[in-house]
Amino acid sequence: MAYDATKVSEETLNGSATPGQCKALGFHFSKKADGKIDWTKKSRVSATLWSFASKGKLSYEEASLLFEVKKLPKVYADSIKAYLAKNK
C-alpha cells in the first residue's frame, strides 16, 4: 500500500517530522549499491534529521518528500560533516 498524503491531516502535515520518518529516511539514504545498509551512516542521518525536526526545521510534509530523492540533501550532509569535524 502506497503512502497517500491526502489521508494525513493538515495539522500533521505542517507539524514536525516524526521519529519514525527520520528512522525510515536513515535507512532510505544509507543503502549501499549492493542493497546492504551502512549502519553508521543510517544512525548519523536519522539523528541529524531528528535534530532538525525537533527544532522545527523539518516538517512532516518535507520529510515525506525526501523519500522521493535518492541523495541526502546538502543541508543535512553538511550538518553531519560539521558535527564530525567538531567532535573528532
C-alpha positions in Angstrom: 0.0 0.0 0.0 1.5 3.3 -1.1 1.7 6.4 1.0 -1.2 8.8 0.5 -0.7 12.3 1.8 -4.4 13.1 1.3 -5.2 10.8 4.2 -3.0 12.8 6.6 -4.4 15.7 8.5 -3.3 19.3 7.7 -2.1 19.6 11.3 0.2 16.5 10.9 1.5 17.7 7.5 2.5 21.0 9.0 3.9 19.6 12.2 7.4 18.3 12.7 8.7 15.1 11.1 8.1 12.1 13.3 10.8 9.9 14.8 9.6 7.1 12.6 10.0 9.2 9.5 13.6 10.1 10.5 14.4 6.5 11.2 13.0 5.3 7.8 14.8 8.1 6.0 18.0 7.0 7.7 17.5 3.6 6.1 16.5 5.2 2.8 19.7 7.2 2.4 22.0 4.6 3.8 21.6 1.7 1.3 24.8 0.7 -0.5 24.9 -0.3 -4.1 24.6 -4.0 -3.1 21.4 -3.3 -1.1 23.0 -3.6 2.3 22.8 -0.9 4.9 25.7 1.3 6.1 24.7 1.3 9.7 26.9 4.1 10.8 25.5 6.4 8.0 22.0 5.3 8.9 22.5 6.4 12.5 24.0 9.7 11.5 21.3 10.5 9.0 18.5 9.5 11.4 19.9 11.6 14.2 20.5 14.6 12.0 17.0 14.6 10.6 15.5 14.2 14.1 17.6 17.1 15.3 16.2 19.3 12.5 12.7 18.0 13.2 12.9 18.7 16.9 14.0 22.2 16.2 11.0 22.7 13.9 13.3 22.8 10.8 11.9 19.6 9.1 8.2 19.2 8.7 6.2 16.0 8.3 5.5 17.0 4.7 9.1 17.9 3.9 10.2 14.6 5.4 7.7 12.7 3.3 9.0 14.4 0.1 12.6 13.3 1.0 11.6 9.7 0.2 11.4 10.7 -3.4 15.0 11.8 -3.7 18.0 9.4 -3.9 20.7 11.5 -2.4 20.7 13.1 1.1 20.2 16.9 0.6 23.3 19.0 1.1 22.0 20.9 4.1 21.8 17.6 6.1 25.0 16.1 4.7 26.8 19.4 5.6 25.4 19.2 9.1 26.8 15.7 9.5 30.2 16.8 8.2 30.3 19.8 10.6 29.3 17.6 13.6 32.0 15.1 12.8 34.7 17.8 12.3 33.7 19.4 15.6 33.7 16.2 17.5 36.9 14.5 16.3 
